[in-house]
Every structure is written in C-alpha cells, then in structure tokens.
C-alpha cells in the first residue's frame, strides 16, 4: 500500500487526507445521527402520551434531555407561562440550532466527493505530461521511460475514484437521513406545542364548567 502511495507522487498526500476526512466524518455522523439520539421513542408524541408525561420523562432521564427532540421540547416547556407565540418561537430557534448540528460536516463530505476525482484527474494530467517530457528531454526515446509517469497517472486516478464513490454515497445517505429527521422533528414539535397549550386550556375550561355547575 505504501509503495502505491509513493508511486502516485505528491498528489497522493491530499488524496490520503481526503480519505481520512471521509472516514472520520462518516463514522462521526453515523454515531451522532442515531435515531435514539435525535428522536428517542420515549418522547414521541402520540394519542397515548400527553405533554405532561413527556416532560416528566425529560426530568427523570438526562439522556433524553441531551437528545435533539428533548432540547426542542425543553425550550417549549420553559416558556409555557409565556404567550404561545413566544413558546413557538423559542422552539423554532432551538430546532434551527439542532438542525445545524445534524447537518454538521455533511456538506464537507459532499465537497470531498467532488474534490477527490478532480485531484485524481490532476494527477492523471501531470503523470501524462511527465511521461512525454521524459521522451522529449531524454536522449533516448525508449518508451519504457514513459512507464513511471503513466503509472502515476493511473494510481492517482484510481485513488480519486476510490475515495469519491464512498464519499458520495455517504453524503447522499446522511443528507436524506437528516431530511427525514427534520420532517419528523417539525411534526413532533407542533404536536407538543398544541398539547402543551390547547390541552391545558381545554382542561381549565372543563374545570371552570364543573365549578360553575
């Protein structure tokens, strides 16, 4: 492996760095974008779970508090004594910040998938130029002198494609995953906001009605 890197010339250095960044970002995003860390099942709003029950779970479990959905719910609950528009704005701001964290480095992964084949192509061009220069400058026109340059061209091209293809797949996968999380996050935030305000108002109205009767 090291022999291939040396044979590819100095352009193999940025290609190796691209491969390291691609692997590191893919592992980090795979860990960070686990559904249990973004949308834990225990916090999902449904017909069998009220806002109070969700808040109680948040208070008891720090892991849920550190989740993306948990932070958004907590922002809304902290503003429950304020007007509902204020609470909605707080949840939207928190959600925007959390979405930024979810999308972190994904665009850079896309940049790597585009840059790697270009670096490989640059190595191809430079290798071919080097091959022809060896014949033009040298006193001997032996075609064998072209072999190192051609070898460098093929190695850098292969390395660029080898890095770009997995990076592109990873970029598309994480991009789609974040889009799905964002859609569900918005839905859950809307349900929690409605349950936090309108359910409470309904309960208070029922209590006032019972007292009046």
N, C-alpha and C positions, 0 to 999 in steps of 0.2 A: 504493500500500500504506500509506504513512504517513497519507494522508488518511482511510483507513478506520480506522486506529488512533485518530486524533484524533476522528473522528466517533463512535467507540464509547464515549468518555468514559474516566474514570479507571479503571474496571474492566478496561480493556484492558491496563493495566500488569501486574497479576497473571497475566492470561492469556498475555501475551507471555513472562513469566518461566516459566510452566508449559511453554510450547512450547520455550524454550531448555533447560530442565532435561530435558525429554523427549528432545530430540535428542542432548544431551550424554551422558545415561545410556545411550541406545540404542547410540550409537557406541562408548562405552567398554566396555559389556558385550559387544558384538559382537566387539570385538578381544580382550577378556580371555577369552571363552568359546570361543575356537577350540579344536578338539579336539586339535590339536598341542600346545597349551599346558596342556591338562588331562590327556589320556590319550594321550601320544605312542605311536605304533605300535611304536617300538623297545623299549618297556618292557613291552608287553603279554605276560602270561604265557600260554604255550601248551605243547603237548606237545614242541615242538622247542626250548624255551628253559628253562634252569634258573635258579634264583635266583642262582647264581654268575655266570652270563652277564649277567643283568640288572644286578647290582652292578658288574660290570666296565664295562659301558656307562655307568653312572651316574658312575663315577670319571673317565671319559675325556671326558664331554660336560657342560659346565656348563649348557647349555640344558635338558638332561634333568633336571638337578638342580633347576632352578627350576620345573619342571612340578609340577602337583598330585600326580600319581601318583608322581613321583620323590621328593617330600618324604615321602610316606607310606612308601614302600619304604625310604628312608634311615633313617627313625625306627625301623623294624623291624630293619634290619641293624645299627644301632648298639647294639641291645640283644640281639644274637644270643648273647652269652655269658651272658645272664641267663635265668631261667626263662621258658618260652614264654608264660605268662600275663602276665608283665611286658612282654614284647615286644608282645603283642597289645594291651595297654592303651596302650602308647606309640603304636602305630599308630592306635588309635581316637581318642586325643586329637588327634594330628596331623590325622587325617581330619576331625574335627569342626571344627578351626580352618580347614582348607582349604575345607570346605563353606560355612562362614560367609563366606569370601572370594568364593566362587562366587555366593552369594545376595546379595551386597552391592548395595544400591540397587534391587534388583528390587521389593521391597515398596513403596519410594518411587515407583517407576514406576506401580504399581497405585494408589497414593494420588493421583497426578497424573491418572490416567484417570478417577477418581471426582470429583476436585475441579473439574476444568475445566468439565464440563457444569453443575455447581452454580453456579459463578461466572457462566457464561453465562445461567443461569436467573435469577440475582440481577440481572444486567444487564437482562434482559427485563422483570422486575417494575419495576425502577427507571425504565426507559425509558417504560413504560406509565403509571406514576404521574406522571412528568414531563409526559407528553402531556396528561393530564386536568387537571393543575394549570394548564397554560398556558391552558386554556379557562376554568376556574373563576375564576382570578385576573384574567385579562385582561378588559378592557372589550369587546374584540372577540371574538366567538365563531367566528371563521374556522377551519374545520377544518384549514387549511394549517398553523396553528400547532402542530398535533399531529405534523407530519412529523418534526421533529428527534428527538423522543422515541421515535417508532416506529422510526426509522432506527437509533437507538442500541440499542433492544431487539433488532432483527433482527441487527445486526452482532455484538453480544456473544453471542447465541445461536449464531450460525453459527461464531464463533471458538471457543466452548467445545466444540462438537461436532467441529470440525476438529482440535482438539488431542486430545480424549478418544479418538477412534476409533483413531488410530495408536498412542497410548499403551497402550490396552487390548490391541491385537494384539501389541505388543512385550512387554508384561508376560506375557501367556499364553505366548508363544513362548519367552522366556527361562526362565520357570518350568518348562515342560515339558523344556527342554534340560537344566537343572540336575538335574531328577529323573532323567533318563536317565544323566547323568554320575555321579550319586551311586550308582545301582544298579550300574553297571559298576565304579565305584571300589571298592565293597564286595566285589564278586566278585574283582577283581584282588588286593586286599589279603589276602583269605582264601587265594587260591592261592599268593601269595608267602609268606605265613606258613607254610603247610603245606610248601612246598618248602624253605624255609629251615631248618625243624626236623626234620620227619619224613624228608625225603630224606637229610639228613645222618646221622640216626640209622640209617637203612637202610644207608647206605654203610659206616658204622662197624661195624654188625653183620656185614655181609658180609666186611669186612676181618678182624674177630676170628675169624670162622668159617674163613677161609682160613688164618689163622695157626695156629689150633688143629689143622687138618688137616695 
